[in-house]
Amino acid sequence: MTFTRRNFLKASAAGFGVAVLSLGLTSCRFDDEDDDILDVNFAHGVASGDPLADSLILWTRVTPLDPTTTSIKVQWQAATDPDFTNISHNGETHISAATDFTLKVDLQGLNANTTYYYRFKSNGKTSPIGVGKTLPTGSIDKVKFAVISCANYPAGFFHVYGEIAKQADIDAVLHLGDYIYEYGNDGYATEDAGILGRLLPEDNSDEIISLADYRNRYAHYRTDSNLQAAHSNCAFITVWDDHEITNDTWRNGAENHNEGEGEFSERKLHALQAYFEWMPIRNVADKERIYRRFEFGNLVSLYMLDTRVLARDEQLNYADFDLTSAQGQSDFANAVSSPSRALLGNEQLTWLTDGMTTSNSKWQVLGQQVLMTKMHLPFEVLQLLVSLQISQANGGDTNALLAQAAALFAELAQIKGRVLAGDPTVTDAERARVDTTAPYNLDAWDGYAYEREVLLGTAIAAKKNLVVLAGDTHNGWAGQLVTDAVNPIAASQNAGVEFATSSVSSPGLEEYLALNTQRPEATAQMEQVIPLLVNDLIYNNLVDRGYLTVTFTPEQATAKWNYVSSIKTASYEIQTERSKELRMLAGQPVIQG
């Protein structure tokens, strides 16, 4: 995507929120000349995003305290110093209820690799000061990202955002989706909200469906001081996942869009409009096409992908296949690997593979939502986990199933260890128990195998250093990206690595396995067993909330997982003993400790 004045005007005309070009200094003074002063505030802070070498998006929302207000004048300033003595850009515009009183300013003509300070003013009130940095050009020696996803306000405190706000050496924050959740106060992960003082407000306490609902949900999230601090500290580069609309969204529907909730297409448009109004993302002419590329000099080509809204086909369901029969197993395998199943879609996949093939950057980095690593578990385990999830969803007593799962994991891990050690006493039946595997999560790339093979084969054929970043699962993972044995470009080869971040506050797999920080022995055992049973998995953290930093140099890509001790208490510590660092060396697509 090329960001030109023509593209800007086309996107602005599409009506996706107020965005104004700021080309430099104007005659506008940073003061208030209106005779009638409105009562307003900047209750939702400021933000920057979508940095390029010569431009940066600034965002704010001015809240009118008089509900009859129809228009508000807003001014902005950007400078290269925190005291605003070297001002590079200023201007003013009017905003209205048509865009929920949000404003985006697209600063143009900036200097590359430069930190800019910015602020807004309206009716005698001045916003907090924000900081954003443009992208570097030419030969550079380091790029560092903070990677986050899955922030559920009622689930707990946003301590992770607060920690990111303290980082002084981050070039950009990559938010990989689930910035908000659609559920009401009685929904997912809300059981502690009342005690924590994290209940949603009464006027937004139900599941969100309308445009007003989505706007109010963003507004409430953005009152969180830790989230505001993270936004004001660094530019965000964002993509959505499903909960910005509703759970398990695909192109034409979603698991959590039900009868009586209207047309899904209308709900989706409401959700996407609010997203563009409230997020510091550059406007686009087609609201669903947010995949885009960012160049960090000659070091990193970053591709932000949409695996959720634009092209995704509906998720497969194991219940639709008779997996007890050979024919049913064959039907399932054919469905998963069908060339007609889209996750990215032909348009986005071609854009991505062409970009990777022609890029001259040292590292090809994909910022996207769902796990790409093959998470194939022994079929026995998969059956038991499905039964466990069903029982939990129905409020049943799961103690017996949990005990059975723990015993089965241990038993299969013992067999797998013997297989890997070359134990000649392993029987064919035992080997079949650990080798007969199936994807655990059909909502991830495992449910859309064909496009994954095209992408990985392209990286191998073009001899590119590929690093995939993922969110969605709420747990920390690292995996090898290995092609299938039937891949026509490169069979059974390492194509790259994947680093996946834990969540800001949403609970993960530990909820289903009844693991927590008070059961360290059980947690440690499970964190050893799962990578043993999943062939391509190198690392997992099953219980902690946190974020990921990934640092790129010409020699290596280094991932570090950082975790907080609790999101259920106002005070917390950084769990240094639980942090983990892994890397990939350039030219060697293998995860190293």
BELCORWO-V347734 format. One record per pair of residues at least 6 apart in sequence whose ideal C-beta (glycine too) atoms are under 8 Angstrom apart, sorted by the first residue. I is the first residue (numbers start at 1). J is the second residue. D is the distance in whole Angstrom. If there is no record, write none. Layout:
i->[I,I]
j->[J,J]
d->[D,D]
This chain:
i->[1,1,1,1,3,3,3,5,7,8,8,8,8,10,11,11,11,11,11,12,12,14,14,14,14,14,16,16,16,16,16,16,17,17,17,17,17,17,17,18,18,18,18,18,18,19,19,19,19,19,19,20,20,20,20,20,20,21,21,22,22,22,22,22,22,22,22,22,23,23,23,24,24,24,24,25,25,25,25,26,26,28,28,28,28,30,30,30,30,31,31,32,32,32,32,34,34,37,37,38,38,38,38,38,38,38,39,39,39,39,40,40,40,40,40,40,40,40,40,41,41,41,41,42,42,42,42,42,42,42,42,42,42,43,43,43,44,44,44,44,44,44,44,45,45,45,45,45,45,45,45,45,46,46,46,46,46,46,46,46,46,46,46,46,46,47,47,47,47,47,47,47,47,47,48,48,48,48,48,48,48,48,48,48,48,48,48,48,49,49,49,49,49,49,49,49,49,49,49,49,50,50,50,50,50,50,50,50,50,51,51,51,51,51,51,51,51,51,52,52,52,53,53,53,53,53,53,53,53,54,54,54,54,54,54,55,55,55,55,55,55,56,56,56,56,56,56,56,56,57,57,57,57,57,57,57,58,58,58,58,58,58,58,58,58,58,58,59,59,59,59,59,59,59,59,60,60,60,60,60,60,61,61,61,61,61,61,61,62,62,62,62,62,62,62,63,64,64,69,70,70,71,71,71,72,72,72,72,72,72,73,73,73,73,73,74,74,74,74,74,74,74,74,75,75,75,75,75,75,76,76,76,76,76,76,76,76,76,77,77,77,77,77,77,77,77,78,78,78,78,78,78,78,78,79,79,79,79,79,79,79,80,80,80,80,80,80,80,81,82,82,84,84,88,88,88,89,91,93,95,95,95,99,100,100,100,100,100,102,102,103,104,104,106,107,107,110,110,111,112,112,112,112,113,113,113,113,113,113,114,114,115,115,115,116,116,116,116,117,117,117,118,118,118,118,119,119,119,119,119,120,120,121,128,128,129,130,130,130,131,131,131,132,132,133,133,133,133,135,135,135,135,136,136,136,137,137,138,138,139,139,140,140,140,140,141,141,141,142,142,142,142,143,143,143,143,143,143,143,144,144,144,144,144,144,144,145,145,145,145,145,145,145,145,145,146,146,146,146,146,146,146,146,146,146,147,147,147,147,147,147,147,147,147,147,147,147,148,148,148,148,148,148,148,148,148,148,148,148,149,149,149,149,149,149,149,149,149,149,149,150,150,150,150,150,150,150,150,150,150,150,151,151,151,151,151,151,151,151,151,151,151,151,152,152,152,152,152,152,152,152,153,153,153,153,153,153,153,153,154,154,154,154,154,154,154,154,154,154,154,154,155,155,155,155,155,155,155,155,155,156,156,156,156,156,156,156,156,157,157,157,157,157,157,157,157,157,158,158,158,158,158,158,159,159,159,159,159,159,160,160,160,160,160,160,160,160,161,161,161,161,161,161,162,162,162,162,163,163,163,163,164,164,164,164,164,164,165,165,165,165,165,166,167,167,167,170,170,170,171,171,172,172,172,172,172,173,173,173,173,173,174,174,174,174,174,174,174,175,175,175,175,176,176,176,176,176,176,176,176,176,176,177,177,177,177,177,177,177,177,177,177,177,178,178,178,178,178,178,178,178,179,179,179,179,179,179,180,180,180,180,180,180,181,181,181,181,181,182,182,182,182,182,182,182,182,183,183,184,184,184,184,184,184,185,185,185,185,185,187,188,189,189,189,190,192,192,193,193,196,199,200,200,201,201,203,204,204,204,204,206,207,207,208,208,208,209,209,209,209,210,211,211,211,213,214,214,214,214,214,215,215,215,217,218,218,218,218,219,221,222,222,230,231,235,236,236,237,237,237,237,238,238,238,238,239,239,239,239,239,239,239,239,240,240,240,240,240,240,240,241,241,241,241,241,242,242,242,242,242,244,244,244,245,245,245,245,245,245,245,246,246,246,246,246,246,247,247,247,248,248,248,248,248,249,249,249,249,250,250,250,250,250,251,251,251,251,251,251,251,252,252,252,253,253,254,255,257,257,261,268,269,272,272,272,273,275,276,276,281,282,284,288,288,288,289,289,290,290,291,291,291,291,291,291,291,291,291,292,292,293,293,293,293,293,294,294,294,295,295,295,296,296,296,297,298,298,298,299,299,299,299,299,299,300,300,300,300,300,301,301,301,301,301,301,301,302,302,303,303,303,303,303,303,303,304,304,305,305,305,305,305,305,305,306,306,306,307,307,307,307,307,307,308,310,310,310,310,311,311,311,311,311,311,311,312,312,312,312,313,313,313,313,315,315,315,316,316,316,316,316,317,318,318,318,321,321,321,321,321,322,322,323,323,323,323,332,335,336,336,336,336,336,336,337,337,337,337,338,339,341,341,341,341,341,342,342,343,343,343,343,343,344,344,349,349,349,352,352,353,353,353,356,356,356,356,356,356,357,357,357,359,362,362,362,362,363,363,363,363,363,364,364,364,364,364,364,365,365,365,365,365,366,366,366,366,366,367,368,368,368,369,369,369,370,370,370,370,370,370,370,370,371,371,371,371,371,371,371,371,371,371,371,372,372,372,372,372,372,372,372,373,373,373,373,373,373,373,373,373,374,374,374,374,374,374,374,375,375,375,375,375,375,375,375,376,376,376,376,376,376,376,377,377,377,377,377,377,378,378,378,378,378,378,379,379,379,380,380,380,381,381,381,381,381,382,382,382,384,384,384,384,385,385,385,387,388,388,388,388,388,389,391,391,391,392,392,398,402,402,405,406,406,409,409,409,409,410,410,412,412,412,412,413,413,413,413,415,415,415,415,415,416,416,416,417,418,418,418,419,419,419,419,420,434,437,439,439,440,441,441,444,444,445,445,449,453,453,453,453,456,456,456,456,456,456,456,456,457,457,457,457,457,457,458,458,459,459,459,460,460,460,460,460,461,461,464,465,465,465,465,465,465,466,466,466,466,466,467,467,467,467,467,467,467,467,468,468,468,468,468,469,469,469,469,469,469,470,470,470,470,470,471,471,471,472,473,473,473,474,474,474,474,474,474,474,475,475,475,475,475,475,475,475,475,476,476,476,476,476,476,476,476,476,476,476,476,477,477,477,477,477,477,477,478,478,478,478,478,478,478,478,478,478,478,479,479,479,479,479,479,479,479,480,480,480,480,480,480,480,480,481,481,481,481,481,481,481,482,482,482,482,482,482,483,483,483,483,483,483,484,484,485,485,487,494,494,495,496,496,497,497,497,497,497,499,499,499,499,500,501,501,501,501,502,502,502,502,502,502,502,502,502,503,504,504,504,505,505,508,508,509,509,510,510,510,510,513,513,515,515,515,515,515,516,516,517,517,517,517,517,523,523,526,527,527,527,530,530,530,531,531,531,531,538,538,539,539,539,541,541,541,541,544,544,544,544,545,545,545,546,546,546,546,546,547,547,548,548,548,548,549,549,549,550,550,550,550,551,551,551,552,554,555,555,556,556,556,556,557,557,557,558,558,558,559,559,559,560,560,560,561,561,561,561,562,562,563,563,563,563,564,564,564,564,565,565,565,565,566,581,582,582,582,583,583,584,584,584,585]
j->[7,284,292,293,52,55,282,21,285,19,21,106,283,285,19,282,283,284,285,19,283,283,284,285,286,287,273,276,277,283,284,287,99,102,104,273,276,277,283,93,95,99,102,103,104,57,104,105,106,282,283,91,93,103,104,105,106,106,108,76,78,89,90,91,105,106,107,108,89,108,109,88,89,108,109,87,88,89,90,90,91,75,90,91,92,75,77,90,121,75,121,121,122,123,124,73,123,123,124,64,65,66,69,72,122,123,64,65,66,123,62,63,64,65,69,72,122,123,125,62,63,65,125,60,61,62,63,120,122,125,126,127,128,61,63,223,60,61,63,219,222,223,228,60,127,128,130,222,227,228,231,232,58,59,60,118,119,120,127,128,129,130,228,231,232,58,59,60,130,231,232,236,279,280,56,57,58,59,116,118,130,131,132,231,234,235,236,280,56,57,59,132,235,236,237,238,279,280,281,282,56,57,235,237,280,281,282,292,294,57,132,133,134,135,172,235,237,294,134,135,294,110,112,113,134,135,136,137,295,108,109,110,111,112,134,106,107,108,109,110,134,106,107,110,116,132,133,134,235,104,105,106,107,280,281,282,76,78,104,105,106,107,118,120,130,132,280,102,103,104,105,231,278,279,280,74,76,102,103,120,127,100,101,102,103,219,222,278,72,74,95,101,103,120,122,101,72,101,97,96,97,94,95,96,94,95,96,101,122,123,92,93,94,122,123,92,93,94,95,103,120,121,122,90,91,92,120,121,122,89,90,91,92,105,118,119,120,121,84,87,89,90,118,119,120,121,87,88,89,90,107,116,117,118,85,86,87,88,116,117,118,86,88,111,114,115,116,117,117,117,129,117,119,107,110,116,107,105,103,101,102,103,277,215,219,274,277,278,277,278,120,280,283,282,116,118,116,134,134,134,135,136,137,133,134,135,136,137,140,133,134,131,132,133,131,132,133,134,129,130,131,129,130,131,132,126,127,128,129,130,126,127,127,228,232,232,231,232,233,232,233,234,234,235,171,172,234,235,294,295,296,297,143,296,297,295,297,297,298,297,298,296,297,298,299,299,553,554,299,551,552,553,171,296,297,299,300,551,552,169,170,171,549,550,551,552,170,171,172,173,174,469,549,550,551,164,167,170,172,173,174,234,547,548,549,173,174,176,367,469,471,499,501,547,548,549,550,160,161,164,173,174,175,176,471,501,504,547,548,175,176,177,178,241,369,471,472,501,503,504,177,178,241,243,471,472,474,503,504,505,506,158,160,161,178,179,180,221,227,503,504,505,506,178,181,188,189,503,504,505,506,180,181,198,200,220,221,224,505,181,183,185,187,189,190,192,193,196,198,199,200,189,190,192,193,198,505,506,507,567,192,196,198,505,545,566,567,568,196,198,226,505,567,568,569,570,572,224,226,227,504,505,567,226,545,564,566,567,572,226,504,505,545,546,547,564,567,224,226,227,229,230,504,225,226,229,230,547,562,564,574,170,173,230,233,234,547,226,229,230,232,233,233,233,234,549,233,234,549,234,296,234,235,236,237,294,230,234,235,236,237,236,237,238,302,304,367,469,236,237,238,239,239,241,367,368,369,469,470,471,472,501,238,239,240,241,242,243,244,308,369,471,472,241,242,243,244,471,472,503,506,221,238,240,243,244,279,214,217,218,221,243,244,187,188,189,243,506,207,208,217,243,245,246,247,256,190,207,190,200,205,206,207,208,193,199,200,205,206,207,247,505,506,507,199,198,568,199,200,568,205,217,220,216,220,216,213,216,217,220,213,246,256,214,216,217,261,262,267,270,270,270,273,274,270,270,271,273,274,275,274,277,278,274,274,275,277,278,278,227,228,278,236,280,280,279,280,294,302,304,367,279,280,281,304,290,291,304,305,306,367,368,369,272,275,290,306,308,309,369,308,369,370,471,472,248,249,254,308,369,271,272,275,254,267,268,271,272,308,309,254,255,256,257,267,271,254,255,256,254,255,256,315,443,268,308,309,312,308,312,313,314,315,309,310,311,312,313,314,342,264,265,314,264,314,264,315,264,267,267,309,287,287,288,309,287,281,283,287,290,292,290,306,309,310,306,310,304,306,303,304,305,306,310,344,348,351,352,303,304,301,302,303,304,355,301,302,304,301,302,361,302,361,552,361,360,361,362,361,362,363,552,553,554,361,362,363,365,552,355,356,359,361,363,364,365,365,367,352,355,356,364,365,366,367,367,368,344,348,352,366,367,368,369,344,348,368,343,344,368,369,370,445,369,344,345,347,348,342,343,344,345,346,347,348,342,343,345,448,341,342,343,448,442,443,447,332,335,336,442,447,442,332,386,442,328,329,331,332,335,328,331,329,332,379,438,438,341,439,442,446,447,448,449,449,450,453,484,450,450,447,448,449,450,451,448,451,445,447,448,451,452,352,451,451,454,455,366,455,454,455,458,364,458,459,462,464,466,458,462,464,464,465,552,554,586,465,467,552,557,586,459,464,465,466,467,496,467,468,469,550,552,372,466,467,468,469,469,468,469,470,470,471,472,441,443,444,445,470,471,472,473,441,444,445,446,470,472,473,477,479,498,500,444,445,452,468,470,479,481,498,445,477,479,480,481,498,500,536,537,439,446,479,482,534,535,536,439,440,441,444,446,479,534,537,437,438,439,440,446,534,535,385,437,438,440,533,534,412,433,434,436,437,533,436,437,438,408,412,433,405,408,409,412,533,437,438,440,401,404,405,408,405,440,512,401,398,401,402,405,512,512,397,398,401,398,512,514,513,514,513,522,526,526,529,530,533,525,529,433,434,529,533,528,529,532,533,426,430,431,433,434,434,532,533,532,425,426,430,426,430,431,434,532,533,535,446,447,446,447,473,472,473,451,452,484,483,484,487,489,466,481,482,483,487,490,495,496,483,487,488,489,490,495,464,489,466,495,496,483,489,490,493,495,489,490,496,496,557,584,586,587,589,481,495,496,497,589,496,497,498,499,550,552,557,584,481,496,497,498,499,498,499,500,501,548,550,477,498,499,500,501,500,501,503,500,500,508,509,502,503,506,507,508,509,545,500,502,503,508,509,510,540,541,542,500,501,502,539,540,541,544,546,548,561,563,580,498,499,500,537,539,540,541,497,498,499,500,537,538,539,540,559,582,591,497,498,500,534,536,537,538,591,494,497,498,536,538,589,590,591,494,495,496,497,498,536,589,492,493,494,495,535,536,489,490,491,492,493,495,491,492,491,492,493,589,590,589,584,589,557,584,589,590,591,548,550,559,582,548,546,547,548,561,508,541,544,545,546,547,548,561,563,545,545,547,567,545,567,542,543,515,542,516,523,542,543,526,542,522,523,526,542,543,523,543,523,543,544,565,566,542,543,542,540,541,542,537,540,542,537,538,539,540,582,591,580,582,591,561,563,578,580,563,564,575,578,563,564,567,561,562,563,564,575,561,562,559,560,561,562,559,560,562,557,558,559,560,557,558,560,558,586,585,586,583,584,585,586,583,584,586,581,582,583,581,582,583,579,580,581,578,579,580,581,574,579,574,575,578,579,572,573,574,575,572,573,574,575,572,593,591,592,593,591,592,590,591,592,592]
d->[8,8,5,7,6,7,7,7,7,7,6,6,7,5,7,8,4,5,5,5,6,7,8,5,8,7,7,4,8,5,7,6,5,6,6,8,5,4,7,7,5,5,7,5,7,8,4,7,6,8,5,7,5,8,8,6,7,5,6,7,7,5,8,5,5,7,5,7,8,5,6,7,6,8,6,7,7,7,6,6,5,6,5,6,5,6,6,7,6,8,8,7,8,6,5,6,7,5,6,6,8,7,6,6,8,5,7,4,6,7,5,6,5,6,8,6,5,5,6,8,5,7,6,6,7,6,7,7,8,6,8,4,7,8,5,6,7,4,7,6,4,7,7,7,7,6,8,6,8,3,6,6,7,7,5,7,7,7,5,6,8,4,8,7,6,8,4,7,7,4,7,7,8,4,6,6,5,7,8,7,6,7,3,8,8,4,7,6,8,5,7,8,5,5,6,7,7,3,6,8,7,5,7,6,7,6,4,8,8,8,6,6,5,5,6,5,7,7,7,6,7,8,4,8,6,5,7,5,7,7,6,5,8,7,7,6,6,5,8,6,7,8,5,6,6,5,8,6,7,6,7,6,8,5,7,5,6,7,7,4,8,6,5,8,7,7,7,7,7,5,8,8,8,7,4,7,8,7,6,5,6,7,6,5,7,8,7,7,5,6,6,5,7,7,5,6,6,6,8,6,7,5,7,5,7,5,7,6,6,7,6,8,5,6,7,7,6,7,6,5,6,7,5,7,7,4,7,5,7,7,6,6,7,5,7,7,5,8,6,6,7,5,7,6,8,8,7,6,4,7,6,5,7,4,7,5,5,6,7,5,8,5,6,8,6,7,6,7,7,5,7,7,7,8,7,7,5,7,7,5,7,5,5,5,8,7,5,7,5,6,8,7,7,7,7,8,7,5,7,6,7,6,5,7,6,7,4,7,8,7,5,6,7,5,7,6,7,7,6,7,6,7,5,8,7,6,5,7,5,7,7,4,7,7,6,7,7,4,8,7,6,7,7,4,6,8,7,6,6,7,6,8,8,6,4,8,6,6,7,6,5,7,4,7,5,8,6,7,8,7,7,5,5,5,8,5,5,7,5,6,6,5,6,7,5,8,7,7,6,7,5,8,7,5,8,5,6,5,8,5,7,7,6,7,5,8,5,7,8,5,8,7,5,6,4,7,6,7,8,7,7,7,6,7,7,6,6,5,8,7,4,5,6,7,8,3,6,6,6,7,7,4,8,8,6,7,5,4,6,7,4,6,8,7,7,6,8,7,7,7,4,6,7,8,5,7,5,8,8,5,4,8,7,6,7,7,6,7,7,8,8,7,8,7,4,8,4,8,5,6,6,4,7,8,8,8,4,6,7,7,7,7,7,4,7,8,3,5,7,7,7,7,5,8,8,7,8,5,4,5,6,6,8,7,8,5,8,6,5,8,4,7,6,6,5,6,8,7,4,5,7,4,6,8,4,6,7,7,7,7,7,7,6,5,7,7,6,7,4,5,8,5,8,7,7,8,8,5,7,8,7,7,5,7,5,8,7,5,7,5,7,8,5,8,8,8,5,6,6,7,4,7,6,7,6,7,6,7,7,4,7,7,8,6,5,3,7,8,7,7,5,6,7,5,7,4,7,7,7,8,7,7,7,7,8,6,7,8,5,6,5,6,6,8,7,8,5,8,6,5,7,6,7,5,7,7,7,6,8,7,5,4,5,8,6,5,5,5,8,7,8,8,6,6,8,8,6,5,8,7,7,8,6,8,6,7,7,4,6,6,8,8,8,5,8,5,6,7,6,7,6,4,6,6,8,6,5,8,4,8,5,7,7,8,6,8,8,4,8,6,7,7,8,7,7,8,6,6,7,6,7,6,8,6,8,6,8,5,7,6,7,7,7,8,6,7,7,6,7,8,6,4,8,7,6,6,4,7,6,8,6,8,6,6,7,6,4,8,8,7,5,8,4,5,7,8,6,5,4,6,4,7,6,6,8,6,7,8,8,4,6,5,6,7,7,6,5,7,8,8,7,8,7,5,7,7,8,5,6,7,7,7,5,7,7,7,8,6,7,7,8,6,8,5,5,8,6,7,6,7,6,5,5,7,8,5,7,8,8,5,6,7,5,8,6,8,4,7,6,8,7,7,8,8,8,6,6,7,6,5,6,6,8,7,6,7,5,6,5,7,7,4,4,7,6,7,5,6,6,6,8,7,7,5,7,5,7,6,7,7,6,7,4,8,8,7,8,5,6,5,5,6,8,6,8,6,8,6,5,7,6,3,8,7,6,7,6,8,8,5,5,8,8,5,5,6,8,6,7,5,5,7,8,7,7,5,8,6,4,8,3,8,6,6,8,8,8,7,7,8,7,6,8,5,5,6,8,8,6,5,8,5,8,6,8,7,7,7,8,4,5,8,7,6,6,6,7,8,7,7,7,4,5,6,6,6,6,8,6,5,8,7,6,7,6,6,5,6,5,6,8,7,5,6,5,7,8,5,8,7,8,7,8,7,7,5,7,5,7,7,6,7,6,5,8,7,4,6,6,8,5,8,7,4,6,8,5,7,6,7,7,7,6,7,4,6,5,6,8,6,5,8,7,3,7,6,5,8,5,6,7,6,8,7,8,7,5,6,5,6,7,6,8,6,7,4,6,6,7,7,6,7,8,6,7,5,6,6,5,6,5,6,6,6,5,6,5,6,7,6,8,6,7,7,7,8,5,6,7,6,5,6,7,7,7,6,6,5,7,6,6,6,8,5,6,6,7,7,7,5,7,7,8,7,5,8,7,7,7,6,6,8,6,8,4,5,6,7,5,8,6,5,5,5,6,7,7,5,8,5,8,6,6,8,7,8,3,7,7,7,8,7,8,8,5,7,6,6,5,8,8,6,8,5,7,8,4,7,6,5,7,3,5,7,8,7,4,5,6,7,6,4,6,5,5,7,8,7,7,7,5,7,7,7,6,3,7,7,6,6,8,7,7,8,5,7,6,6,7,4,8,8,6,7,7,8,7,8,6,8,4,7,7,6,8,8,6,6,7,6,4,5,6,3,7,8,8,6,8,4,5,8,6,6,6,7,7,4,7,7,4,7,7,7,5,8,7,7,8,4,7,7,5,8,7,7,5,7,8,5,4,8,7,5,6,7,5,8,8,5,5,6,8,6,6,8,5,6,8,7,6,7,5,5,6,6,7,7,7,7,6,7,8,5,7,5,6,6,5,6,7,7,5,5,8,4,6,6,8,5,8,5,6,7,5,6,6,4,7,8,7,6,4,8,7,6,6,6,5,7,8,7,7,6,7,7,8,6,5,7,8,8,5,6,7,5,5,6,7,6,5,6,6,5,7,6,7,6,8,8,8,6,5,6,6,7,6,7,6,8,4,6,7,6,7,5,6,6,8,6,7,7,7,4,7,6,6,7,6,5,6,5,4,6,8,8,6,6,7,6,7,7,5,7,6,7,5,8,7,5,8,8,7,7,6,5,6,5,6,6,5,8,6,8,4,7,5,7,6,7,5,8,6,5,8,7,6,7,5,5,7,5,7,6,7,5,5,7,5,5,8,5,7,6,7,5,7,6,7,7]
